[in-house]
Amino acid sequence: MENKHTLSGLAELDFKKLIDGKETTLYVLTNKNGVELTVTNYGAKIVSLMVPDNKGRLVDVVTGHQSIDDYLASEEPYFGAVCGRYGNRIAKGRFEIDGVAYDKLAINNGPNSLHGGIKGFNAVVWEAEQKDSRTVELAYTSADGEEGFPGTLRTKVVYHLSDENEVVITYEAETDKPTVVNLTNHSYFNLSGAGDPSIGDHLLTINADYYLPVDATAIPYGPKEKVEGTPMDFRTPHEVGARINDDFEQLHFGKGYDHTYILNKEGGELSFCARCLSPQTGIVMEAYTTEPGVQLYTGNWMTGGFEGKNGQRYPGRAALCLETQHFPDSPNRPEYPSVVLRPGAVFQSKTIYQFSVEK
């Protein structure tokens, strides 16, 4: 079998492996502009994303690994992954639906459950089909009781690379029993190129007047608060690193930004979420979503202690995430937008990351 290589330097055979009786592989998407997106069906992960910079060179703007074996051993199990069935945290690993308690969720992040548990959607092999040169469709059926969640949940995720240099991610899910669903993609971006040591110089804008303050375990503890007058304010462009070390309790708790922003919107329409620019490459990423919030995470816990793609290392704050999603601990917060999915209903969500260049 020919061992094809991608523009990002990945060998396709390095992504062939049998896990839980299912074969993993690497799917390569390209558009008319030469942009390349690679996805593996292990965890429905985005592995690489090559976009042009202000000199016309293709730059890989997401962190990741060189092979499936590296992903299996990674300190960062969420690189590029779909997180589910509940992305973000559920306090103390418990919630109720219709008076029925579900209290057996894995406690895998301090006293809380994070990103679906020990073996969430990021750590399973999805069924996948490449529809055309720009589209791959992935599906996973999560059994009733898997990781403590009720209901058999059938989930479909589609990655589409448009000729407008958009990575379009659509999610759908259906259940046979009332359950909770919160799906997101956990790509770590560095618009100066994956392997660049810091995103501190990135100029970030977030379309949010409010954020959710959290306690020391990263669970929201009270009502939303205004970003105005705080280091959390990205309503106008600010360097990510300009205030990240300010003497501000919320930044102390997470060693930087790891917070949900409540987007300025009504309902579930597709709307502007955030804009990020690298002054080094001129690469601009704009995010749009139907979700009510976005989690800004600035890679605060990355160690640089392992090799990523092409021998790169990713130290702390070498990438940032803009995880479009519902709010953390929503199953226990009736005042938040509901994450309950019932039989006969279809969960639907859409997020777009669009790339361009500022000269």
C-alpha positions as CSV (number, residue, x, y, z in Angstrom):
1,M,0.0,0.0,0.0
2,E,1.3,3.4,-1.0
3,N,2.1,5.6,2.1
4,K,0.8,8.9,1.0
5,H,1.9,12.1,2.7
6,T,-0.2,15.2,3.4
7,L,0.9,18.8,2.9
8,S,1.2,19.0,6.6
9,G,3.8,16.2,6.7
10,L,1.5,13.4,7.9
11,A,1.9,9.8,6.6
12,E,-1.5,8.3,6.1
13,L,-0.4,4.8,7.1
14,D,0.6,6.2,10.5
15,F,-3.2,6.6,11.1
16,K,-4.1,3.0,10.3
17,K,-4.8,1.0,13.5
18,L,-7.4,-1.4,14.9
19,I,-8.9,0.0,18.1
20,D,-11.8,-1.7,19.8
21,G,-12.2,-3.8,16.7
22,K,-12.6,-0.8,14.4
23,E,-10.1,0.6,11.9
24,T,-8.8,4.2,12.2
25,T,-7.7,6.2,9.2
26,L,-6.9,9.7,8.1
27,Y,-9.2,11.6,5.8
28,V,-7.8,14.4,3.7
29,L,-10.0,17.3,2.5
30,T,-8.9,20.0,0.0
31,N,-10.5,23.0,-1.7
32,K,-9.8,24.9,-4.8
33,N,-7.4,27.3,-2.9
34,G,-5.1,24.5,-1.9
35,V,-6.2,24.6,1.8
36,E,-5.9,21.2,3.4
37,L,-7.9,19.8,6.4
38,T,-7.1,16.3,7.8
39,V,-9.4,14.4,10.1
40,T,-9.1,11.1,11.8
41,N,-12.1,9.0,12.9
42,Y,-10.4,8.3,16.2
43,G,-12.2,10.9,18.3
44,A,-13.5,12.7,15.2
45,K,-10.3,14.7,15.5
46,I,-9.0,17.5,13.3
47,V,-5.3,16.6,12.9
48,S,-4.0,19.4,10.7
49,L,-5.3,22.5,8.9
50,M,-3.1,24.2,6.3
51,V,-4.2,27.7,5.4
52,P,-2.3,30.5,3.5
53,D,-0.5,33.3,5.3
54,N,0.2,36.9,4.1
55,K,3.1,35.6,2.0
56,G,1.0,32.9,0.3
57,R,2.7,30.1,2.3
58,L,0.6,27.3,3.8
59,V,0.7,27.2,7.6
60,D,-0.6,24.5,9.8
61,V,-2.7,26.3,12.4
62,V,-3.7,23.5,14.8
63,T,-1.8,21.4,17.3
64,G,-1.8,17.6,17.0
65,H,0.1,14.4,16.7
66,Q,2.0,12.5,14.0
67,S,0.3,9.2,14.4
68,I,-2.6,7.4,16.1
69,D,-0.2,5.8,18.5
70,D,0.9,9.3,19.6
71,Y,-2.8,10.3,20.1
72,L,-3.3,7.2,22.3
73,A,-0.4,8.2,24.5
74,S,-1.0,11.9,24.5
75,E,-1.0,14.2,27.6
76,E,-3.6,16.2,25.7
77,P,-6.5,13.8,24.8
78,Y,-8.7,16.5,23.4
79,F,-6.5,17.9,20.6
80,G,-8.9,18.6,17.7
81,A,-11.5,16.2,19.1
82,V,-15.3,16.2,19.3
83,C,-16.1,16.3,23.0
84,G,-19.3,14.5,24.2
85,R,-21.7,13.5,25.1
86,Y,-21.3,16.4,27.4
87,G,-18.5,18.9,26.5
88,N,-17.2,20.9,29.4
89,R,-17.9,20.2,33.1
90,I,-20.8,18.7,35.1
91,A,-20.4,19.4,38.8
92,K,-19.8,16.4,41.0
93,G,-20.6,14.1,38.1
94,R,-24.4,14.1,38.7
95,F,-27.6,15.6,37.4
96,E,-31.3,14.9,37.3
97,I,-33.9,14.7,34.5
98,D,-37.6,14.5,35.3
99,G,-36.7,13.7,38.9
100,V,-34.5,10.8,38.0
101,A,-30.9,11.1,39.4
102,Y,-27.9,10.1,37.3
103,D,-25.0,10.2,39.6
104,K,-22.5,7.7,38.2
105,L,-20.6,10.0,35.8
106,A,-16.8,9.7,35.9
107,I,-15.1,12.2,38.2
108,N,-12.1,13.0,35.9
109,N,-11.4,16.7,36.6
110,G,-11.1,17.6,40.2
111,P,-14.5,16.9,41.8
112,N,-16.2,17.1,38.4
113,S,-17.0,15.3,35.2
114,L,-15.3,16.7,32.1
115,H,-15.9,16.2,28.4
116,G,-18.0,13.1,28.6
117,G,-15.9,11.1,31.1
118,I,-13.0,8.6,31.0
119,K,-13.8,7.4,27.5
120,G,-15.8,10.3,25.9
121,F,-16.4,10.9,22.2
122,N,-12.8,12.0,21.9
123,A,-11.6,8.5,22.6
124,V,-13.8,6.2,20.5
125,V,-13.6,5.2,16.9
126,W,-16.3,6.8,14.7
127,E,-17.8,5.3,11.6
128,A,-16.7,7.6,8.7
129,E,-17.4,8.1,5.1
130,Q,-15.6,10.7,2.8
131,K,-18.5,12.1,0.7
132,D,-16.2,14.1,-1.7
133,S,-12.9,15.9,-1.7
134,R,-14.2,18.5,0.7
135,T,-16.5,16.6,3.0
136,V,-16.3,13.8,5.6
137,E,-19.2,12.5,7.6
138,L,-18.7,10.7,11.0
139,A,-21.2,8.8,13.1
140,Y,-21.1,7.3,16.6
141,T,-23.7,5.5,18.6
142,S,-23.3,5.9,22.4
143,A,-25.0,3.1,24.3
144,D,-27.6,3.7,27.0
145,G,-25.6,4.0,30.3
146,E,-22.2,4.7,28.6
147,E,-20.1,6.8,30.9
148,G,-23.2,7.1,33.1
149,F,-25.4,9.0,30.7
150,P,-29.0,7.8,29.9
151,G,-30.3,6.9,26.5
152,T,-28.9,5.5,23.3
153,L,-27.5,8.5,21.5
154,R,-26.9,8.5,17.8
155,T,-24.6,11.3,16.8
156,K,-23.4,12.5,13.4
157,V,-20.7,15.1,12.8
158,V,-19.9,16.5,9.3
159,Y,-16.7,18.4,8.5
160,H,-16.9,20.4,5.3
161,L,-14.0,22.5,3.8
162,S,-15.6,25.2,1.6
163,D,-14.0,27.2,-1.2
164,E,-14.3,30.3,1.0
165,N,-11.7,28.7,3.3
166,E,-14.3,27.8,5.9
167,V,-14.2,24.7,8.1
168,V,-17.9,24.0,8.6
169,I,-18.8,21.7,11.4
170,T,-22.4,20.4,11.7
171,Y,-23.7,18.2,14.6
172,E,-26.8,16.1,14.9
173,A,-28.0,13.8,17.6
174,E,-31.1,11.7,18.5
175,T,-31.9,9.7,21.6
176,D,-34.4,7.0,22.7
177,K,-34.5,8.3,26.3
178,P,-34.3,11.8,27.8
179,T,-30.6,12.7,28.1
180,V,-28.2,15.7,28.0
181,V,-26.1,16.7,25.0
182,N,-23.4,19.3,24.6
183,L,-21.1,18.8,21.7
184,T,-18.1,20.9,20.7
185,N,-14.8,20.7,18.8
186,H,-11.7,21.1,20.9
187,S,-9.1,22.3,18.3
188,Y,-6.1,24.2,19.7
189,F,-5.2,27.0,17.3
190,N,-2.0,28.9,16.8
191,L,-2.4,31.2,13.8
192,S,1.4,31.8,13.7
193,G,1.7,28.1,13.1
194,A,1.4,25.1,15.3
195,G,4.7,24.9,17.2
196,D,5.0,28.6,17.7
197,P,5.6,29.0,21.4
198,S,2.9,31.5,22.3
199,I,-0.4,32.9,21.4
200,G,0.2,36.0,23.6
201,D,0.5,38.3,20.6
202,H,-2.8,37.1,18.9
203,L,-5.4,39.8,18.7
204,L,-8.7,38.4,19.9
205,T,-12.3,39.8,19.8
206,I,-15.2,38.0,21.4
207,N,-18.8,39.1,20.7
208,A,-19.9,38.9,24.4
209,D,-20.8,41.4,27.0
210,Y,-21.0,38.8,29.8
211,Y,-19.1,35.7,30.9
212,L,-19.6,33.1,33.6
213,P,-17.4,33.4,36.6
214,V,-16.3,30.1,38.1
215,D,-15.1,28.7,41.4
216,A,-11.7,27.1,41.9
217,T,-12.9,23.8,40.2
218,A,-14.0,25.7,37.1
219,I,-17.8,25.3,37.8
220,P,-19.9,28.5,37.4
221,Y,-20.9,29.7,40.9
222,G,-23.4,32.5,40.3
223,P,-25.0,34.8,37.8
224,K,-23.3,36.0,34.7
225,E,-21.0,39.0,35.1
226,K,-20.1,41.9,32.8
227,V,-16.8,41.8,31.1
228,E,-16.6,45.5,31.2
229,G,-13.8,46.8,33.3
230,T,-12.1,43.4,33.7
231,P,-9.3,41.5,31.9
232,M,-12.2,39.3,30.5
233,D,-13.2,42.0,28.1
234,F,-12.5,41.2,24.4
235,R,-15.4,43.2,22.9
236,T,-12.7,45.1,21.1
237,P,-9.4,43.5,19.9
238,H,-6.9,42.8,22.7
239,E,-3.7,40.8,22.7
240,V,-4.4,37.5,24.4
241,G,-1.3,37.9,26.6
242,A,-1.8,41.5,27.5
243,R,-3.8,40.9,30.7
244,I,-3.6,37.2,31.2
245,N,-1.3,37.5,34.2
246,D,-3.3,40.3,35.9
247,D,-4.1,40.0,39.6
248,F,-7.6,38.9,38.9
249,E,-9.1,35.9,40.8
250,Q,-10.7,34.3,37.7
251,L,-7.4,34.2,35.9
252,H,-5.7,32.8,39.0
253,F,-8.1,29.9,39.2
254,G,-7.4,28.6,35.7
255,K,-3.8,29.9,35.2
256,G,-5.2,32.0,32.4
257,Y,-8.4,32.1,30.4
258,D,-10.7,29.0,30.7
259,H,-14.1,30.6,30.7
260,T,-17.5,30.5,29.0
261,Y,-18.5,33.7,27.2
262,I,-22.2,34.3,26.7
263,L,-22.5,35.4,23.1
264,N,-24.5,38.5,22.2
265,K,-27.5,36.8,20.4
266,E,-31.1,35.8,20.7
267,G,-32.0,32.2,19.9
268,G,-30.1,29.7,17.9
269,E,-29.3,31.6,14.7
270,L,-25.9,31.3,13.2
271,S,-24.0,34.5,14.3
272,F,-20.6,36.0,14.8
273,C,-18.7,34.6,17.7
274,A,-15.1,35.7,17.7
275,R,-12.2,36.9,15.6
276,C,-8.5,36.1,16.1
277,L,-5.5,37.5,14.2
278,S,-1.8,36.6,14.2
279,P,0.3,39.7,13.6
280,Q,3.2,37.4,12.5
281,T,1.4,35.6,9.6
282,G,-1.6,37.9,9.0
283,I,-3.9,34.9,9.3
284,V,-7.3,35.8,10.5
285,M,-9.8,33.2,11.9
286,E,-13.4,34.2,12.4
287,A,-15.9,31.9,14.2
288,Y,-19.6,31.8,13.7
289,T,-22.0,29.5,15.6
290,T,-25.6,28.6,16.5
291,E,-24.5,27.9,20.1
292,P,-25.2,30.3,22.9
293,G,-21.6,30.4,24.3
294,V,-17.9,29.9,23.6
295,Q,-15.3,28.6,25.9
296,L,-12.0,30.5,25.6
297,Y,-9.1,28.3,26.8
298,T,-5.6,29.5,26.4
299,G,-3.7,26.2,26.7
300,N,-2.7,27.0,30.3
301,W,-2.0,23.4,31.3
302,M,0.0,22.3,28.3
303,T,3.5,21.3,29.3
304,G,5.6,21.0,26.2
305,G,6.7,17.7,27.6
306,F,6.0,15.6,24.5
307,E,6.4,15.9,20.8
308,G,3.6,16.9,18.5
309,K,3.6,17.0,14.7
310,N,6.9,17.3,12.9
311,G,8.8,17.2,16.2
312,Q,7.1,20.4,17.5
313,R,6.5,20.9,21.2
314,Y,3.5,22.8,22.7
315,P,4.4,24.6,25.9
316,G,1.8,26.4,28.1
317,R,-0.2,29.0,26.2
318,A,1.1,27.9,22.9
319,A,-2.4,27.6,21.5
320,L,-5.9,28.7,22.2
321,C,-9.3,27.1,21.9
322,L,-12.6,28.7,21.0
323,E,-15.0,25.9,21.9
324,T,-18.6,26.8,20.8
325,Q,-21.1,25.2,23.1
326,H,-23.8,25.4,25.8
327,F,-22.7,26.3,29.3
328,P,-20.9,24.2,31.8
329,D,-23.0,22.4,34.4
330,S,-26.2,23.3,32.5
331,P,-27.9,20.0,33.6
332,N,-27.9,21.4,37.1
333,R,-28.7,25.0,36.2
334,P,-32.4,25.5,35.1
335,E,-31.7,29.2,34.4
336,Y,-29.2,28.2,31.6
337,P,-30.3,27.3,28.1
338,S,-31.5,23.7,28.2
339,V,-29.2,20.8,27.2
340,V,-31.9,18.2,27.6
341,L,-32.7,16.1,24.4
342,R,-35.8,14.0,24.3
343,P,-37.0,11.2,22.0
344,G,-38.4,12.5,18.8
345,A,-36.4,15.7,18.9
346,V,-33.1,16.3,17.0
347,F,-30.2,18.1,18.4
348,Q,-28.6,20.3,15.7
349,S,-25.7,22.7,15.9
350,K,-23.4,24.4,13.5
351,T,-20.0,26.2,13.8
352,I,-17.9,27.8,11.1
353,Y,-14.2,28.7,11.4
354,Q,-13.4,31.0,8.4
355,F,-9.8,31.8,7.5
356,S,-8.5,34.8,5.6
357,V,-5.5,37.1,5.5
358,E,-4.9,40.6,6.7
359,K,-2.2,42.2,4.6
